[in-house]
Amino acid sequence: MQKLQRDNLQLKLELQQAQLKAQIRAANQDGKHAAPDDDGDNVPSVVSLTGVGDEREALLSVPGYGQIMVRAGDALPNHWKVVAIDDGGVVVTPGSARGAKRMRLPFYSDATRNAT
């Protein structure tokens, strides 16, 4: 019974992730979202890290979008792109421009603490 519940929960999470990714792709294609503000208001934060090696994933809290699961190479709202996920967290670039400045995202508790 517990395995069935875990499997159902996993399927629900995968469905929610797919729906959010579709919404993000649509929003980015519509051009409705500008590049992130430099003041940090739109900067995603890391909720958790899972997996190892090439299977590494991160659950991010994205302002205005909620939580989404990502892997290296994924695009985020406001034109962020996930460059790498390692033991230290998630590295992103703001946009697809070559030479864009890389940034390590804060963990969720750090981001909420710094916002107050």
N, C-alpha and C positions, 0 to 999 in steps of 0.2 A: 504494500500500500504506500509506504514512504517513497519507494522508487517511482511509482506512478505519479505521486504528487511532485517530486523533484523534476521528473520529465515534463509534466504539464507546466510547471513554473518556468523551466528552461525554454519551452516552446513559446510561452507568453512573452518572455523577455526578448527572444529572437524576433518575434513578430513586432513588438514595440520598437526594437532597434531598427528593423527594416522600414517601418513607417516613418520614424524620425529621420532616417537617412534620405528617404524619398522627399520628405518635406524640406529638408535642408537643400537638396539638389534643386528642387523647384524654386525655392526662395533665392538661391544664388544665381540661377539662370534668369530669373525675373529682374535681377539687379536691384532688388529692394533694399539690400543691406550694404551699408558703406563699410569701408575699412575700419578696423577697430580704433577706438579712441586711445590716445596716448596716456590718458589719465587712469587707465586700468579698469574702468567701469565695465567693459565688455570682455575682459580677459577670462577665459575658461579656467576652472580649477580642477585638480585631480581629486577624485573621490576614492578610487582604489586602483590597484594594479593586479593583474592576474596573468598566469601563464609563464612560460620560459622561452628564451631564444626567439625564434621567428614566430612563435605562437603568442607572444606577449600582447596583451590588450590592456586598455585603461578605460575606466569609467570616469567620464568628465561631467562636471556641472557647467553648463553653458548658459550664461545669463540670457533670458528671454526664450530659451528653448528647452530647458530642463536637463535631464541627464541622458547622455548617449555613450555607447560603447564604441571605442575606436581602436584602430591598428595603425602602425606606421604607414604613411602614404595617404591616409584618409583626409578628405577636406572637411573643414568645420564651417559653421556659420561665420559670417563677417569676413570670409576669405582667408581664414586661418588654415594652415596645412600642418598635419602631424609629420614631423621629420623622423623622430625616433622615440622609442619607449624603452627605458632601461630601469635598473634598480633605483636610480635617483629620481625617476619620474618621467615626465613627458616633455619633449622638446618640440616646439612649433616655430613656424615662420608666419608672419602676417602677410599673406599673399603669395603669389607665384613668381614674383620678380626675382631674377637672379641676384644673388648677393644680399638678399633680404636678411635682416638681423635675426638671428636665432634667439629664442627665449625659452627658458625652462619654466613651465607652469607651476604655480604654487599648489601645494596640497590644500584641500578644502578647508581644513581647520585653520591653516595659516592665513588663507585668503579672508575668511570671515573674521578672524581676530584682527587682521590689519585694516579691515573696512570700518571697524568701530572706533 
